[in-house]
Amino acid sequence: MGREPMAIKKAIFLVAGFGTRFLPATKAQPKEMLPIVDKPVVQYLAEEAVASGIKEIIFVTGRGKRAIEDHFDVSYELEDTLVEKNKHDLLEKVRAISGLAKFSYVRQPAPLGDGHALLQAAHLVDDDEPVLVFFGDCIYDSEVPAAKQLIEAYERLGTPIIGAAEIALEDVSKFGVVAGEAVGDRDIRVTKMVEKPKPEEAPSRAVAVGKYVITREVFNILSGMESGKSGEIRLTDAFEIMIDKVSPIHAHMLEGEWLDTGDKFNFLKTTIHYGLKHPEVGERLRAFLRQLPLS
């Protein structure tokens, strides 16, 4: 009998990008720290990871990302101020952030691709240890956390897992598209990946959403790559090499609502989504939206 897959307890967050789509807001702060109502995007992701059983989060950062490290650190001055002002509800929320998980940070010295960013964290992952990978702009609102869905898929299949969602055909040119053979209700054995195809050339409408489970084999392939098709070291290129070697990879079609915060429109959409659910402002926001002259 084969060995049981090793439990996934670590996640790597890729947060080294410049956030140019949000300039000038991201001139002096990371895009991952832009708030959705009252929490930065990256905190939603950390809470999802922890709710899925993750104990350690490794951030791959770049220049100008110190705010992320500060956010997940203890803030003694702020905590003392909240105690003095008797704001114990806010104190509890602030203290909970630094206690979510064990946090560590590595730098990507130059923007050489997401695969290159992953390699900066490879030494923090054991040789036989699978690990979750999060891109910094993919929030999922789901009953079962999206990361937990991927972990459960890995436990079933024992291969790298690509988190995926089905989108409109006209939108596929913005994403990496996966195609293959269905092996269950929501699992696909991937036989083809195409990065940002034209709609008429897309092999399916299933796209990668920025959440993965990867194994040591993926790290090994990345470490042997000088550069991929784009001139960078990309995770997608490593997956394509695995497919060519007939090493199985699966995609899992995630349940829930995909809230992409990677561009202005979807960021606003996500803010409204969570604003309507927020106990403090939800009803007032709903009333405000109803009376807007949208004609």
Secondary structure, 3 states (H helix, E strand, C coil): CCCCCCCCCEEEEECCCCCHHHCCCCCCCCHHHCEECCEEHHHHHHHHHHHCCCCEEEEEECCCCHHHHHHCCCCHHHHHHHHHCCCHHHHHHHHHHHCCCEEEEEECCCCCCHHHHHHCCHHHCCCCCCEEEEECCEEEECCCCHHHHHHHHHHHHCCCEEEEEECCHHHHHHCEEEEEEECCCCEEEEEEEEECCCHHHCCCCEEEEEEEEECHHHHHHHHCCCCCCCCCCCHHHHHHHHHHCCCCCEEEECCCEEEECCCHHHHHHHHHHHHHHCCCCHHHHHHHHHCCCCC
